[in-house]
Amino acid sequence: MMRNIIFHGELAEFIGHKSLEAKVSTVAETMRFLICNFPQVEAHMAKRYYKILLENNELDESELHYPMGSSDINIVPVISGAGGNLGKIFLGAALIGASFFFPGAGLFGTTSFSGAAAVAGGSVGTFAGTALSAVGAVMVLSGVSGMLFPLPEQPDFSSEGDPRISFNFSGTQNTSRAGTPVPIVYGEIFTGSVVISAAIDTEQVQA
């Protein structure tokens, strides 16, 4: 059925509409509808926070794929740093990621979405979600994995009697032991090294 999607604040200004009608049944379908018709909205929403309201009821992350009945959908921007009890808020990137995660399908499956949404009588065509569903799933799960598997701490070998000092490199203790995490660096940095192993080969050179 057709339902109203009501935009508030700066999101309404960015899209250029205070409300639209679309044939959507879940919040996830609503987000796919917006991204298909307004591609620039994905980057706009990614780093901002929002509330999703059905009438006066705030939705949480477990309800993004639930059928919404006949209620209007309100997408309300939340000002960053606002005080008080903000209730259930979403980072825009999480909403976008959830919109491309299809329950019941493989995590990186080849599910496709046939868009039946319409704007002013125009219809949205078939939307292939193969690659985008994978991207959305990674966005969601990357945050979850960070909570489930915190970064390991560097082992403290300073109190041991055998620090295994390497004279091949400067520093008092620069040879790593088993179990020491090895950082992955993107870009250019200034930092000390983590030496996994080192060796020297000698060769006599004729003068």
ROLUMRO-177222 format. One record per residue: residue in three letters; x, y, z of N, C-alpha, C in turn. Coordinates in steps of 0.1 Angstrom, whole numbers, padded with zeros to 4 digits, always signed. Each point is the difference from the previous one (the first is absolute). Layout:
ALAXYZXYZXYZ;...
# end
This chain:
MET+0008-0012+0000-0008+0012+0000+0009+0013+0000;MET-0006+0010-0005+0007+0013+0000+0000+0006+0014;ARG+0011+0006+0004+0000+0006+0013+0009+0013-0001;ASN-0002+0009+0010+0008+0012+0000+0013-0002+0007;ILE+0010+0006-0006+0013+0000+0007+0003+0015+0003;ILE+0000+0004+0012+0001+0014+0004+0014+0003+0005;PHE+0006+0010-0006+0014+0004+0003+0000+0013+0009;HIS+0009+0001+0009+0001+0011+0009+0013+0007-0001;GLY+0000+0012+0004+0013+0008+0002+0008+0001-0013;GLU+0013-0001+0002+0009+0001-0012-0001-0011-0010;LEU-0005-0011+0004-0002-0011-0010-0011+0004-0010;ALA-0011+0006+0004-0010+0005-0009+0006+0011-0009;GLU+0008+0009+0005+0006+0010-0009+0010-0007-0010;PHE+0007-0010+0004+0010-0006-0009-0008-0008-0011;ILE-0010-0007+0003-0008-0008-0010-0008+0010-0008;GLY-0005+0011+0006-0008+0009-0008-0015-0003+0002;HIS-0004-0009+0009-0014-0004+0002-0002-0002+0015;LYS-0011+0005+0005-0004-0003+0014-0006-0014+0001;SER-0006-0005-0010-0005-0013+0000-0001-0006-0014;LEU+0000-0013-0001-0002-0008-0012-0009-0012+0002;GLU-0006-0004-0011-0008-0013+0001+0008-0011-0007;ALA+0000-0011+0007+0007-0012-0006-0006-0013+0004;LYS+0001-0010-0008-0005-0013+0003+0010-0008+0007;VAL+0002+0002+0013+0009-0007+0008-0007-0006+0012;SER+0006-0010+0006-0006-0007+0011+0009-0001+0013;THR+0013+0004-0002+0009+0000+0012+0009+0012-0001;VAL+0007+0003+0011+0009+0011+0000+0012-0003-0009;ALA+0004-0012-0001+0011-0004-0009-0004+0003-0015;GLU-0012-0004-0004-0005+0003-0013+0000+0015-0002;THR-0004+0008+0010-0001+0014-0001+0014+0006-0003;MET+0011-0005+0007+0013+0005-0003+0005-0004-0014;ARG-0004-0012-0005+0004-0004-0013-0007+0009-0010;PHE-0012+0003+0002-0008+0010-0008+0007+0013-0001;LEU+0004+0006+0011+0007+0013+0000+0013-0001-0008;ILE+0008-0010+0003+0013-0001-0007-0001-0002-0015;CYS-0010-0008-0004-0003-0002-0014-0004+0013-0007;ASN-0008+0008+0006-0005+0012-0006+0008+0013+0003;PHE+0008+0000+0010+0008+0011+0004+0014-0005+0004;PRO+0008-0004-0010+0013-0007+0003+0009+0009+0010;GLN-0001+0013-0001+0008+0008+0008-0003+0000+0015;VAL-0012-0006+0003-0005+0000+0014+0009-0010+0008;GLU+0006-0010-0006+0008-0010+0007+0011+0007+0007;ALA+0008+0008-0007+0011+0007+0006-0004+0011+0010;HIS-0012+0006-0002-0005+0010+0009-0003-0006+0013;MET-0007-0012+0000-0005-0006+0013+0011-0008+0007;ALA+0011-0004-0007+0009-0010+0006+0006+0004+0014;LYS+0003+0013+0002+0006+0004+0012-0009+0008+0009;ARG-0013+0000-0002-0010+0007+0008-0008-0010+0008;TYR-0007+0005+0010-0009-0009+0008-0014+0003-0002;TYR-0009-0010+0001-0014+0001-0003-0008-0008+0010;LYS-0013+0004+0002-0010-0008+0006-0010-0004-0011;ILE-0005-0012+0001-0011-0005-0008-0012-0001+0008;LEU-0011+0007-0004-0012+0000+0007-0012-0005-0008;LEU-0008-0009+0006-0013-0004-0006-0010+0006+0009;GLU-0007+0011-0004-0008+0008+0008+0008+0005+0012;ASN-0002-0004+0012+0008+0005+0011+0009-0011+0006;ASN+0001-0011-0007+0009-0012+0004+0013+0001-0006;GLU+0011-0001+0008+0013+0000-0005+0004-0015-0002;LEU+0006-0002-0012+0005-0013-0004+0014-0003+0005;ASP+0003-0012+0002+0014-0004+0003+0005-0009-0012;GLU+0013-0004+0002+0006-0007-0012-0006-0013-0003;SER-0007-0006+0010-0006-0013-0002-0013+0001-0009;GLU-0005+0012-0002-0013+0002-0006+0002+0006-0014;LEU+0012+0001-0005+0002+0007-0014-0006-0009-0011;HIS-0001-0013+0002-0005-0008-0010-0015-0005+0002;TYR-0006+0005+0011-0014-0004+0003-0010+0008-0008;PRO-0011-0006-0005-0010+0007-0007-0006+0011+0009;MET-0003+0011-0006-0004+0012+0008-0015+0003+0000;GLY-0008-0008-0005-0014+0003-0001-0003+0011-0009;SER-0009+0009+0005-0004+0012-0009+0006+0013+0006;SER+0008+0000+0010+0005+0012+0006+0010+0007-0009;ASP+0000+0014+0001+0010+0008-0007+0014-0002+0006;ILE+0010+0001-0008+0014-0002+0005+0006+0014+0001;ASN+0005+0003+0012+0006+0013+0002+0015-0002+0002;ILE+0008+0006-0007+0015+0000+0001+0005+0013+0005;VAL+0004+0000+0013+0003+0012+0007+0015+0002+0003;PRO+0007+0010-0005+0014+0001+0003+0002+0004+0015;VAL+0010-0005+0006+0004+0003+0014+0012+0008+0000;ILE+0000+0011+0006+0011+0009+0001+0012-0006+0008;SER+0012-0001-0006+0011-0005+0007+0003+0008+0013;GLY+0002-0007+0011+0003+0007+0012-0012+0005+0008;ALA-0012-0003-0005-0012+0004+0007-0001-0007+0014;GLY-0004+0007+0010-0001-0006+0013-0013-0007+0003;GLY-0002-0005+0012-0012-0006+0003-0001-0015-0004;ASN-0012-0006+0002-0002-0013-0004-0005-0001-0015;LEU+0009-0004-0009-0003+0001-0014-0007-0013-0005;GLY-0001-0010+0009-0008-0012-0004+0008-0008-0010;LYS-0007-0006-0009+0006-0009-0010+0004+0007-0012;ILE+0013+0002-0002+0006+0007-0012+0008-0010-0008;PHE+0002+0004-0013+0008-0008-0009+0010+0009-0007;LEU+0012-0006-0002+0009+0006-0009-0004-0003-0014;GLY+0000+0011-0009-0005-0002-0013+0006-0012-0008;ALA+0014-0002+0003+0006-0011-0007-0006-0014+0004;ALA-0004-0001+0013-0007-0012+0004-0013-0002-0007;LEU-0008+0011-0001-0012-0001-0008+0002-0005-0014;ILE+0010+0006-0006+0003-0003-0014+0005-0015-0001;GLY+0008-0004+0009+0005-0014+0000-0011-0010+0002;ALA-0009+0004+0009-0012-0009+0003-0009-0001-0012;SER-0001+0010-0008-0009+0000-0011+0004-0009-0011;PHE+0013-0004+0000+0005-0009-0010+0003-0014+0005;PHE-0004-0002+0013+0002-0013+0006-0014-0007+0000;PHE+0000-0011-0008-0013-0007-0002-0002-0012+0009;PRO-0009+0001+0010-0002-0011+0009-0005-0012-0008;GLY+0006-0012+0004-0005-0012-0007+0009-0004-0012;ALA+0008+0010-0005+0009-0003-0011+0014-0002+0005;GLY+0009-0005-0009+0014-0002+0004+0006+0013+0003;LEU+0010+0000+0009+0006+0013+0004+0005+0007-0013;PHE+0007-0007-0009+0004+0006-0012-0007-0006-0012;GLY-0013-0002+0002-0008-0007-0010-0003+0009-0012;THR-0007-0006-0010-0003+0007-0012-0014+0004+0000;THR-0005+0005+0012-0014+0004+0001-0002+0013-0009;SER-0011+0001-0006-0003+0012-0008-0013+0006+0006;PHE-0001+0013-0002-0011+0007+0006-0008+0006-0012;SER-0013-0004-0001-0008+0006-0011-0007+0012+0006;GLY+0004+0012-0003-0005+0012+0006-0014+0003-0006;ALA-0010+0001+0009-0013+0003-0004-0003+0014+0005;ALA+0010+0008+0005-0003+0013+0005-0002+0010-0011;ALA-0007+0010+0002-0003+0010-0010+0001+0014+0006;VAL+0004+0009-0009+0001+0014+0004-0008+0008-0011;ALA-0011+0006+0004-0009+0008-0009-0004-0008-0012;GLY-0003-0013+0002-0005-0008-0011+0011-0008-0007;GLY+0013+0004+0002+0010-0007-0006+0004-0013+0008;SER+0004-0010-0007+0003-0013+0007+0015-0002+0001;VAL+0005-0006+0010+0014-0004+0001+0001-0014-0006;GLY+0010-0002-0009+0002-0013-0006+0006-0010+0009;THR+0004-0011-0006+0006-0011+0008+0014+0005+0005;PHE+0002-0002+0012+0013+0004+0006+0008-0012+0004;ALA+0011-0003-0006+0008-0012+0003+0008+0003+0012;GLY-0002-0007+0011+0007+0003+0012+0012-0009+0003;THR+0006-0007-0010+0010-0010+0002+0012+0007+0007;ALA+0006+0010-0006+0012+0006+0006-0003+0009+0011;LEU-0011+0007-0001-0004+0010+0011-0004-0007+0013;SER-0006-0012-0002-0004-0007+0013+0013-0005+0007;ALA+0010-0004-0007+0013-0004+0006+0006+0012+0007;VAL+0000+0012-0007+0006+0012+0007-0008+0004+0012;GLY-0013-0001+0000-0008+0003+0011+0003-0009+0012;ALA+0001-0013-0003+0002-0010+0010+0014+0003+0007;VAL+0010+0003-0008+0013+0003+0005+0000+0012+0010;MET-0008+0010-0004-0001+0012+0008-0006-0003+0014;VAL-0010-0008+0000-0006-0004+0012+0009-0009+0009;LEU+0005-0010-0007+0008-0010+0008+0014+0005+0004;SER+0005+0010-0006+0013+0005+0004-0001+0006+0014;GLY-0011+0007+0002-0002+0006+0014-0002-0011+0010;VAL-0008-0010-0004-0003-0011+0010+0013-0008+0003;SER+0008-0002-0010+0013-0008+0003+0009+0008+0009;GLY+0000+0013-0001+0008+0008+0009-0004-0001+0014;MET-0013-0002+0003-0005-0001+0013+0002-0014+0006;LEU-0001-0010-0009+0001-0014+0004+0015-0004+0002;PHE+0009+0006-0008+0014-0004+0000+0009+0012+0002;PRO+0001+0005+0012+0008+0012+0003+0015-0003-0004;LEU+0007+0011-0003+0014-0001-0004+0008-0006+0011;PRO+0009-0009-0003+0008-0006+0011+0010+0010+0005;GLU+0004-0002+0013+0010+0009+0006+0014-0006-0002;GLN+0009+0010+0000+0014-0004-0002+0005-0007+0012;PRO+0006-0012-0001+0006-0007+0012+0011+0008+0006;ASP+0001+0000+0013+0010+0007+0008+0011-0009+0003;PHE+0012+0001-0007+0011-0008+0003+0011+0007+0008;SER-0003+0012+0004+0011+0009+0006+0005-0007+0013;SER-0008-0008+0007+0004-0005+0013+0007-0013-0001;GLU+0001-0006-0012+0007-0012-0002+0015+0001+0000;GLY+0007-0010+0005+0015+0000+0001+0007+0000-0014;ASP-0007-0006-0010+0006-0001-0013-0008+0008-0010;PRO+0004+0013-0002-0007+0008-0009+0003-0002-0015;ARG+0010-0009-0002+0003-0003-0014+0003+0012-0009;ILE+0009+0008+0005+0004+0012-0007+0007-0004-0013;SER-0004+0007-0011+0006-0002-0013+0010+0012-0002;PHE+0012-0004-0003+0010+0011-0003+0000+0003-0015;ASN-0009-0006-0008-0001+0004-0014-0007+0013-0001;PHE-0008+0003+0009-0009+0012+0000+0002+0008+0012;SER-0001+0013-0001+0001+0009+0012-0012-0002+0009;GLY+0002+0002+0013-0011-0002+0010+0003-0010+0010;THR-0006+0001+0012+0003-0009+0011-0007-0013-0001;GLN-0011-0001-0007-0008-0012-0001-0008+0001-0012;ASN+0004-0006-0011-0007+0002-0013-0003-0013-0007;THR+0002-0011+0006-0004-0013-0007-0013-0005+0006;SER-0010-0002-0008-0013-0003+0005-0001-0015+0003;ARG-0008-0003+0010-0003-0014+0004-0012-0006-0007;ALA-0002-0013+0001-0013-0006-0005-0012+0006+0007;GLY-0010+0004-0007-0012+0005+0006-0001+0015+0000;THR+0011+0007-0005+0000+0014-0001-0009+0004-0012;PRO-0010+0009+0002-0008+0004-0012+0009+0009-0010;VAL-0002-0002-0013+0007+0007-0010-0010+0010-0006;PRO+0002+0013+0001-0010+0010-0005+0000+0000-0015;ILE-0011+0004-0006-0002+0002-0014-0002+0015-0002;VAL+0009+0006-0007+0000+0015-0002-0004+0004-0014;TYR-0009+0010+0000-0003+0006-0013+0005+0014+0000;GLY+0007+0004-0011+0005+0014-0001+0014+0000+0005;GLU+0005+0012+0003+0014+0002+0005+0000+0004+0014;ILE+0009-0006+0008+0000+0003+0014+0015+0000+0005;PHE+0003+0006+0011+0013-0001+0007-0002-0009+0012;THR+0006-0011+0001-0002-0009+0011+0012-0010+0002;GLY+0001-0005+0011+0010-0011+0002-0004-0013-0007;SER+0010-0008-0002-0002-0013-0007-0004-0011+0009;VAL-0007-0010-0005-0003-0012+0007+0007-0011-0008;VAL+0012-0004+0005+0008-0010-0007-0005-0014+0002;ILE-0004-0007-0010-0004-0014+0002+0012-0009+0000;SER+0010+0002-0009+0012-0008+0000+0010+0007-0008;ALA+0013-0003+0002+0011+0006-0007+0012-0009+0000;ALA+0008+0001-0011+0012-0008-0001+0011+0007-0008;ILE+0012-0004+0002+0011+0006-0007+0008-0011-0007;ASP+0003+0001-0012+0009-0009-0008+0014+0007-0002;THR+0010-0007+0003+0014+0006-0002+0006-0006-0012;GLU+0007+0008-0007+0007-0005-0012+0013+0008-0001;GLN+0011-0008-0003+0013+0007-0001+0002+0006-0014;VAL+0004+0012+0000+0001+0007-0013+0015+0003-0002;GLN+0005-0004-0011+0014+0002-0004+0003+0015-0002;ALA+0010+0005+0006+0004+0014-0001+0006+0002-0014;
# end
